[in-house]
Amino acid sequence: MTIKSNEIASLIKEQIKNYSHKVETNDVGTVVTVGDGIASVYGLDKAMLSELLIFPHDVYGMVMNLNEDSVGAILFGNDSLIEEGDIVKRTHKVVEVPVGDALLGRVVNALGHPIDGLGEIKYEKTRPIERIAPGVMTRKSVDTPLETGIKAIDSMIPIGRGQRELIIGDRQTGKTAIAIDTIINQKGKDVLCVYVAIGQKNSSVVQLVEKLKEHDAMSYTTVVSATAAELAPLQYIAPYAGVTMAEEWMEKGKDVLIVYDDLSKHAVAYRTLSLLLKRSPGREAYPGDVFYLHSRLLERACRLSKEYGGGSITALPIIETQAGDITAYIPTNVISITDGQIFLQTELFNSGQRPAIDSGLSVSRVGSAAQFKCVKAVSKSLKIELANFHELQAFAQFGSDLDDSTKKILKHGAILMEVLKQKQYDARTFVEQTIEIYTAQLRVMDDLETSEVNKFLEGLMVSLKKDYSKVLDDIYETKILSKENEDILTEAIKKYKEAYSN
């Protein structure tokens, strides 16, 4: 019996066709190239985007690029320990950070590990740092104020719980000061806080933590720190780690305030990684997906409806501008994502106005819906009056002869600017803000020197607390300035003015 060659060929073909042995997926890869905090790994065919990888010497990495024949990973440790040919293992888990109340009062790095020397954090749960933002149907409209304690903000640019309000301005204009004052003012208001430091100096973060401790604010605050000395991958994941911690509390029905300080440095860290991963650069050398970088982060701040927990995350991202240019690439990106911005002007800061808020360029797109009615009632014309003042102030520089009505507008505007001045760590309750702005609107201080304004207001508040405490308590309880209380206050303020003048 002879077997023909064509039969042998067809037999082999049939066997190959029916060969059903499953090849095991490789959970182990090999380092092809490494350097600048980036590793190219061959052999991890089934790796997921954002998956955590384990390199030798306990160095961790995260998958950022899924190429046809390799994966690009960013390293969270010293890349000088890694060499070509080293074995890399998959963990089958995306990068996660610890969450829960154990993090309150602690300073952690971008991976959630403690760096404050207070021992390990006994957490019970972790969450992945990347998550799709809550959908429209799970959200509720913003209607509760987040009090900053800063007169200029709470009156003209109010922030609601669940809002995203950008703080923008040149360096050294008081951006972080506003964020810190807001965190300190949440004491006793049932709001938890997360402060994310991206690309800051170590000494700045230490000073900030000391200030929070001094004002007893660390008990409800978590600080996530990825300083300038740390690797770009850690600076890149820090804000996502921070919002992940905040989401855990939000879903339990709590209100959370998160500060990203600052997203300019975050975009620079991402640009560094993208260029090292050989992604195509676009405008100003940023990759094309730099908008998505911040939109997917800030969209996670919202207010949930009762069925989904009823909590909220209020985001205060900070952006640093160059020479006041808010039309640059990253500032315009973040302005288009957020619900308004607080613009700090260098000229105002240098002239002694603190906080140096430009009332013309600053806006809150949802906050007025959440503003206390008493504050809203006394401050509704504030922005227009300040706009008139600034316009005439610029005009008055060119002419010496001014008519009486112009002089009145300039004098009243100068008084308003003085009323809105406020030292750091000197928060005002909404009742105090209502009375101070109402006093300015009565124009009883227009004949005073600007240097006397704050002294006058301090004395007035002492007098009102002593003799009209019932009226103040009523405003505090109802959040409304009733006609009856308005009349009593008007009389009391005029009476105090007479005594002050004499």
C-alpha positions as CSV (number, residue, x, y, z in Angstrom):
1,M,0.0,0.0,0.0
2,T,1.5,3.3,-1.1
3,I,0.5,6.8,0.2
4,K,0.6,9.5,-2.4
5,S,2.4,12.7,-1.6
6,N,-0.7,14.8,-2.3
7,E,-2.7,12.8,0.3
8,I,0.1,13.4,2.9
9,A,-0.2,17.2,2.2
10,S,-3.9,17.2,2.6
11,L,-3.7,15.2,5.8
12,I,-1.2,17.7,7.3
13,K,-3.4,20.6,6.2
14,E,-6.4,19.0,7.9
15,Q,-4.5,18.4,11.1
16,I,-3.2,22.0,11.2
17,K,-6.8,23.3,10.5
18,N,-8.2,21.3,13.5
19,Y,-5.3,22.1,15.8
20,S,-7.0,23.6,18.8
21,H,-4.3,24.0,21.4
22,K,-4.7,27.4,23.0
23,V,-1.5,29.5,23.3
24,E,-1.2,31.0,26.8
25,T,-1.3,34.8,26.7
26,N,2.0,36.2,27.8
27,D,1.8,37.9,31.2
28,V,5.5,38.5,31.1
29,G,7.4,40.9,28.8
30,T,10.9,42.1,28.2
31,V,12.3,45.7,28.4
32,V,13.4,46.8,25.0
33,T,14.5,50.4,25.8
34,V,14.4,52.5,28.9
35,G,15.2,56.1,29.8
36,D,13.7,59.4,31.0
37,G,11.1,57.6,33.0
38,I,9.8,55.7,29.9
39,A,10.1,52.0,29.1
40,S,9.3,50.2,25.9
41,V,8.2,46.6,26.6
42,Y,7.9,43.7,24.2
43,G,5.7,40.7,24.8
44,L,2.7,42.1,26.7
45,D,0.2,41.4,24.0
46,K,-2.9,41.5,26.3
47,A,-1.9,44.5,28.4
48,M,-4.6,47.1,29.1
49,L,-4.3,50.9,28.9
50,S,-3.5,52.3,32.3
51,E,-2.6,48.8,33.6
52,L,-0.1,48.6,36.4
53,L,3.2,46.8,35.6
54,I,5.8,45.5,37.9
55,F,9.5,46.0,36.9
56,P,12.5,44.6,38.8
57,H,13.6,46.3,42.1
58,D,9.9,47.0,43.0
59,V,9.6,49.7,40.4
60,Y,6.0,50.2,39.2
61,G,4.9,51.4,35.8
62,M,1.7,52.2,33.9
63,V,0.8,51.4,30.3
64,M,0.3,54.5,28.3
65,N,0.9,53.4,24.7
66,L,-0.5,50.3,23.0
67,N,1.7,49.8,19.9
68,E,1.5,47.0,17.4
69,D,4.6,45.1,18.6
70,S,5.2,46.7,22.1
71,V,3.7,48.8,24.9
72,G,5.0,52.1,26.1
73,A,5.0,52.4,29.9
74,I,5.7,55.3,32.3
75,L,7.7,54.5,35.4
76,F,6.8,55.5,39.0
77,G,10.3,54.9,40.2
78,N,14.0,55.2,39.5
79,D,14.6,54.2,35.8
80,S,18.3,53.8,36.4
81,L,17.6,50.5,38.2
82,I,15.9,49.1,35.0
83,E,18.0,47.7,32.2
84,E,17.4,46.4,28.7
85,G,16.3,42.7,28.8
86,D,14.7,43.0,32.3
87,I,11.5,41.0,32.9
88,V,8.2,42.9,33.3
89,K,5.1,41.4,34.8
90,R,1.4,42.3,34.3
91,T,-0.8,42.8,37.4
92,H,-4.2,42.6,35.5
93,K,-5.2,45.7,37.5
94,V,-5.4,49.4,36.4
95,V,-3.6,51.9,38.7
96,E,-5.6,52.3,41.9
97,V,-5.3,54.5,45.0
98,P,-6.5,54.0,48.6
99,V,-9.8,55.9,49.5
100,G,-11.8,56.5,52.6
101,D,-11.7,58.4,55.9
102,A,-8.3,57.0,56.9
103,L,-6.8,59.5,54.4
104,L,-8.2,62.6,56.2
105,G,-5.4,64.6,57.9
106,R,-2.7,62.9,55.9
107,V,-0.2,64.0,53.2
108,V,0.2,61.3,50.5
109,N,2.0,61.0,47.2
110,A,0.3,60.4,43.8
111,L,0.0,56.7,44.5
112,G,-1.7,57.3,47.8
113,H,1.4,56.3,49.9
114,P,1.9,58.4,53.1
115,I,4.8,60.9,53.0
116,D,4.1,62.7,56.2
117,G,6.0,60.4,58.6
118,L,2.8,59.5,60.5
119,G,2.9,55.8,59.7
120,E,1.0,53.7,57.3
121,I,-2.6,54.4,56.3
122,K,-5.0,51.6,57.3
123,Y,-7.4,51.8,54.3
124,E,-10.1,49.3,53.5
125,K,-10.7,50.1,49.9
126,T,-9.0,51.2,46.7
127,R,-10.4,52.7,43.5
128,P,-9.0,53.0,39.9
129,I,-7.8,56.5,39.2
130,E,-9.4,56.7,35.7
131,R,-13.2,56.6,35.7
132,I,-15.9,57.9,33.4
133,A,-17.6,61.0,34.9
134,P,-21.2,60.6,36.2
135,G,-23.8,61.0,33.4
136,V,-26.3,63.8,33.0
137,M,-29.2,61.8,34.4
138,T,-27.3,61.1,37.7
139,R,-26.6,64.8,38.3
140,K,-28.6,67.5,40.1
141,S,-28.5,71.3,39.5
142,V,-26.3,73.4,41.7
143,D,-28.3,75.2,44.4
144,T,-26.2,75.2,47.6
145,P,-23.4,77.8,48.1
146,L,-19.8,76.9,48.8
147,E,-18.8,79.7,51.1
148,T,-15.2,81.0,50.5
149,G,-15.4,83.6,53.2
150,I,-14.0,86.1,50.7
151,K,-16.3,89.1,50.2
152,A,-15.3,89.7,46.5
153,I,-16.0,86.1,45.5
154,D,-19.1,85.4,47.6
155,S,-20.8,88.6,46.4
156,M,-19.7,88.9,42.8
157,I,-18.5,85.5,41.7
158,P,-20.3,83.0,44.0
159,I,-19.4,79.3,43.9
160,G,-22.0,76.6,44.3
161,R,-21.3,73.0,45.6
162,G,-20.7,70.9,42.5
163,Q,-19.3,73.8,40.4
164,R,-16.0,74.0,38.6
165,E,-14.5,77.5,39.1
166,L,-11.1,78.3,37.6
167,I,-8.6,80.5,39.5
168,I,-6.4,82.1,36.9
169,G,-3.6,84.7,37.0
170,D,0.2,85.3,36.8
171,R,2.5,83.8,39.3
172,Q,2.6,85.5,42.8
173,T,-0.9,87.1,42.5
174,G,-2.5,85.1,45.3
175,K,-4.1,82.2,43.5
176,T,-3.1,79.6,46.1
177,A,-4.1,82.0,48.9
178,I,-7.7,82.1,47.7
179,A,-7.8,78.2,47.6
180,I,-6.3,77.9,51.1
181,D,-8.7,80.5,52.5
182,T,-11.6,78.6,51.0
183,I,-10.4,75.3,52.5
184,I,-9.9,76.9,56.0
185,N,-13.4,78.4,55.7
186,Q,-15.0,75.0,55.3
187,K,-14.4,74.3,59.0
188,G,-17.7,73.3,60.6
189,K,-19.6,73.4,57.3
190,D,-19.5,69.6,56.7
191,V,-17.3,69.9,53.6
192,L,-14.2,67.6,53.2
193,C,-11.3,69.0,51.2
194,V,-8.6,67.6,48.9
195,Y,-5.6,69.7,47.9
196,V,-3.5,68.4,45.0
197,A,0.0,70.0,44.7
198,I,1.4,69.5,41.2
199,G,4.9,70.7,40.5
200,Q,5.2,72.8,43.6
201,K,8.3,73.2,45.7
202,N,8.6,70.8,48.6
203,S,9.0,73.8,51.0
204,S,5.8,75.4,49.7
205,V,3.8,72.2,50.4
206,V,5.3,71.9,53.9
207,Q,4.4,75.5,54.7
208,L,0.9,75.0,53.3
209,V,0.3,71.9,55.5
210,E,1.6,73.8,58.5
211,K,-0.9,76.7,57.8
212,L,-3.8,74.2,57.5
213,K,-2.7,72.6,60.9
214,E,-2.5,76.0,62.5
215,H,-6.1,76.8,61.5
216,D,-7.3,73.3,62.5
217,A,-8.2,72.5,58.8
218,M,-6.1,69.3,58.4
219,S,-8.7,67.2,60.3
220,Y,-11.0,67.4,57.2
221,T,-8.3,67.7,54.5
222,T,-6.2,65.3,52.5
223,V,-3.1,66.7,50.7
224,V,-1.9,64.8,47.5
225,S,1.6,66.0,46.7
226,A,3.6,65.5,43.5
227,T,6.3,68.1,43.8
228,A,8.6,69.5,41.1
229,A,11.4,67.2,42.4
230,E,9.2,64.1,41.5
231,L,9.0,62.3,38.2
232,A,6.7,63.6,35.5
233,P,4.5,60.3,35.6
234,L,3.7,61.0,39.3
235,Q,2.8,64.7,38.5
236,Y,0.6,63.4,35.6
237,I,-1.5,61.0,37.8
238,A,-1.7,63.2,40.9
239,P,-4.9,65.1,40.1
240,Y,-6.7,61.8,39.0
241,A,-5.6,60.2,42.3
242,G,-7.0,63.3,44.2
243,V,-10.4,63.2,42.5
244,T,-10.7,59.5,43.0
245,M,-10.4,60.0,46.7
246,A,-13.0,62.7,46.5
247,E,-15.4,60.5,44.5
248,E,-15.6,58.0,47.3
249,W,-16.9,60.6,49.7
250,M,-19.2,62.1,47.1
251,E,-20.9,58.8,46.5
252,K,-21.5,58.5,50.3
253,G,-23.5,61.7,50.2
254,K,-20.7,64.1,51.4
255,D,-19.7,67.4,49.9
256,V,-16.1,67.7,48.8
257,L,-13.9,70.6,47.7
258,I,-10.9,69.7,45.5
259,V,-8.1,72.2,44.6
260,Y,-5.7,71.4,41.7
261,D,-2.6,73.6,42.1
262,D,-1.8,73.9,39.3
263,L,-3.0,72.4,36.0
264,S,-0.5,74.4,33.9
265,K,2.3,72.2,35.4
266,H,0.1,69.1,34.9
267,A,-0.2,69.9,31.2
268,V,3.6,70.4,31.0
269,A,4.2,67.0,32.7
270,Y,1.8,65.3,30.2
271,R,3.5,67.1,27.3
272,T,6.9,65.7,28.5
273,L,5.5,62.1,28.7
274,S,3.8,62.4,25.3
275,L,6.9,63.6,23.5
276,L,9.0,60.9,25.2
277,L,6.4,58.3,24.1
278,K,6.8,59.6,20.5
279,R,3.3,61.0,20.2
280,S,2.9,63.7,17.6
281,P,3.2,67.2,19.0
282,G,0.6,69.9,18.0
283,R,0.1,73.5,19.0
284,E,2.8,74.7,21.4
285,A,4.2,71.2,21.3
286,Y,1.3,69.9,23.4
287,P,-0.3,66.6,22.1
288,G,-3.7,66.8,20.4
289,D,-5.5,65.1,23.3
290,V,-4.4,67.7,25.9
291,F,-8.0,69.0,26.1
292,Y,-9.2,65.5,26.9
293,L,-6.5,65.4,29.7
294,H,-8.3,68.1,31.7
295,S,-11.9,67.6,30.5
296,R,-12.1,64.0,31.8
297,L,-10.6,65.2,35.1
298,L,-12.9,68.3,35.6
299,E,-16.1,66.5,34.4
300,R,-15.8,64.3,37.4
301,A,-16.7,67.3,39.6
302,C,-20.5,67.5,39.9
303,R,-23.5,67.3,42.3
304,L,-25.2,63.9,42.4
305,S,-29.0,63.5,42.7
306,K,-30.3,61.9,45.9
307,E,-30.8,58.4,44.3
308,Y,-27.0,58.3,43.5
309,G,-25.8,59.5,46.9
310,G,-26.5,63.2,46.8
311,G,-22.9,64.3,47.4
312,S,-20.9,66.8,45.4
313,I,-17.4,67.6,44.3
314,T,-16.5,71.3,43.8
315,A,-13.4,71.8,41.8
316,L,-11.1,74.8,42.0
317,P,-8.5,74.3,39.3
318,I,-5.6,76.8,39.2
319,I,-3.9,77.9,36.0
320,E,-0.8,80.2,35.8
321,T,-0.8,82.7,32.9
322,Q,2.2,84.4,31.3
323,A,2.0,88.2,31.4
324,G,-1.8,88.0,32.0
325,D,-2.5,86.2,28.7
326,I,-5.7,84.3,29.3
327,T,-6.0,83.6,25.5
328,A,-3.0,81.1,25.5
329,Y,-3.6,77.5,24.7
330,I,-4.0,75.8,28.1
331,P,-5.9,78.7,29.8
332,T,-8.5,78.8,26.9
333,N,-8.8,75.0,27.1
334,V,-9.6,75.0,30.9
335,I,-11.8,78.2,30.6
336,S,-14.0,76.3,28.1
337,I,-14.3,73.3,30.4
338,T,-15.1,75.2,33.7
339,D,-18.2,77.0,34.8
340,G,-16.5,80.3,35.3
341,Q,-13.2,81.9,36.3
342,I,-11.7,84.1,39.0
343,F,-9.1,86.3,37.2
344,L,-6.4,87.8,39.4
345,Q,-4.7,90.8,37.9
346,T,-1.0,91.7,38.5
347,E,-1.6,95.5,38.4
348,L,-4.4,95.2,41.0
349,F,-2.1,93.1,43.2
350,N,0.8,95.5,42.9
351,S,-1.5,98.4,43.8
352,G,-2.3,96.8,47.1
353,Q,-5.7,95.3,46.3
354,R,-6.0,91.9,48.1
355,P,-7.5,89.7,46.7
356,A,-6.5,91.1,43.3
357,I,-9.7,90.0,41.6
358,D,-10.6,91.6,38.2
359,S,-14.4,92.0,38.5
360,G,-14.7,92.5,34.7
361,L,-13.0,89.3,33.5
362,S,-14.2,87.1,36.4
363,V,-17.5,85.3,36.1
364,S,-19.5,82.5,37.7
365,R,-21.9,80.8,35.3
366,V,-23.9,78.9,37.9
367,G,-23.0,80.3,41.3
368,S,-25.7,83.0,41.5
369,A,-28.3,80.2,41.5
370,A,-26.7,79.0,44.7
371,Q,-26.0,82.4,46.3
372,F,-27.6,83.3,49.6
373,K,-30.6,85.7,48.9
374,C,-29.3,88.3,51.4
375,V,-25.9,88.5,49.7
376,K,-27.5,88.5,46.3
377,A,-29.9,91.4,47.2
378,V,-27.1,93.8,48.4
379,S,-24.5,92.9,45.7
380,K,-26.6,92.8,42.4
381,S,-25.3,96.2,41.2
382,L,-21.7,95.7,42.5
383,K,-20.2,94.6,39.2
384,I,-21.7,97.4,37.2
385,E,-20.6,100.0,39.7
386,L,-17.1,98.7,39.7
387,A,-17.1,98.6,35.9
388,N,-18.1,102.3,35.8
389,F,-15.5,103.1,38.4
390,H,-12.6,101.4,36.4
391,E,-13.8,103.0,33.2
392,L,-13.9,106.5,34.6
393,Q,-10.6,105.9,36.6
394,A,-8.8,105.3,33.3
395,F,-10.5,108.3,31.7
396,A,-9.7,110.6,34.7
397,Q,-6.0,110.1,34.2
398,F,-6.1,112.2,31.1
399,G,-8.0,115.2,32.5
400,S,-7.8,117.3,35.7
401,D,-11.3,118.9,35.6
402,L,-14.0,116.5,36.6
403,D,-17.7,117.3,37.1
404,D,-19.4,116.4,40.4
405,S,-21.2,113.3,39.2
406,T,-17.9,111.8,37.9
407,K,-16.2,112.6,41.2
408,K,-19.0,110.9,43.1
409,I,-18.7,107.7,41.0
410,L,-14.9,107.7,41.5
411,K,-15.2,108.2,45.2
412,H,-17.9,105.6,45.7
413,G,-15.9,103.1,43.5
414,A,-12.8,103.7,45.6
415,I,-14.9,103.0,48.8
416,L,-16.3,99.8,47.2
417,M,-12.7,98.6,46.3
418,E,-11.7,99.3,49.9
419,V,-14.7,97.3,51.3
420,L,-13.7,94.4,49.1
421,K,-10.1,94.4,50.4
422,Q,-9.5,91.4,52.7
423,K,-6.4,90.0,54.5
424,Q,-5.5,86.3,54.1
425,Y,-6.9,84.0,56.8
426,D,-9.6,86.6,57.7
427,A,-12.8,85.0,56.5
428,R,-16.2,86.7,56.7
429,T,-19.6,85.0,57.4
430,F,-22.3,85.7,54.8
431,V,-24.1,87.9,57.4
432,E,-21.0,90.1,57.9
433,Q,-20.5,90.3,54.1
434,T,-24.2,91.3,53.7
435,I,-23.9,94.1,56.2
436,E,-20.5,95.4,54.9
437,I,-21.7,95.6,51.3
438,Y,-25.1,97.0,52.3
439,T,-23.3,99.7,54.3
440,A,-21.2,100.6,51.2
441,Q,-24.3,100.7,49.0
442,L,-26.0,103.2,51.5
443,R,-23.1,105.5,50.6
444,V,-22.7,106.6,54.3
445,M,-18.9,106.1,53.9
446,D,-18.5,108.1,50.8
447,D,-17.2,111.1,52.8
448,L,-14.6,109.1,54.6
449,E,-11.0,108.7,53.7
450,T,-10.4,105.2,52.1
451,S,-7.9,104.4,54.9
452,E,-10.8,104.8,57.4
453,V,-13.2,102.4,55.7
454,N,-12.1,99.1,57.4
455,K,-11.8,100.8,60.8
456,F,-15.4,102.1,60.4
457,L,-16.7,98.7,59.3
458,E,-15.0,96.9,62.2
459,G,-16.6,99.3,64.7
460,L,-20.0,99.0,63.0
461,M,-19.9,95.2,63.3
462,V,-19.0,95.3,67.0
463,S,-21.9,97.8,67.6
464,L,-24.4,95.7,65.6
465,K,-23.4,92.5,67.4
466,K,-23.9,94.2,70.7
467,D,-27.2,96.1,70.1
468,Y,-28.8,94.3,67.2
469,S,-27.9,90.7,67.6
470,K,-31.5,89.6,67.1
471,V,-31.5,91.1,63.6
472,L,-28.2,89.4,62.7
473,D,-29.5,86.1,64.0
474,D,-32.6,86.5,62.0
475,I,-30.6,87.1,58.8
476,Y,-28.4,84.1,59.6
477,E,-31.5,81.8,60.1
478,T,-33.6,82.9,57.1
479,K,-30.7,83.8,54.7
480,I,-32.9,86.8,53.6
481,L,-32.7,90.5,54.3
482,S,-36.3,91.3,55.0
483,K,-37.8,94.8,54.5
484,E,-38.2,95.1,58.3
485,N,-34.6,94.1,59.0
486,E,-33.4,96.4,56.2
487,D,-35.1,99.4,57.8
488,I,-33.7,98.5,61.2
489,L,-30.1,98.1,59.8
490,T,-30.4,101.4,57.8
491,E,-31.3,103.3,60.9
492,A,-28.6,101.5,63.0
493,I,-25.9,102.2,60.4
494,K,-26.8,105.9,60.0
495,K,-26.9,106.2,63.8
496,Y,-23.4,104.7,64.1
497,K,-22.2,107.0,61.3
498,E,-23.4,110.1,63.3
499,A,-21.6,108.9,66.4
500,Y,-18.5,108.0,64.4
501,S,-18.3,111.5,62.8
502,N,-18.8,113.3,66.1
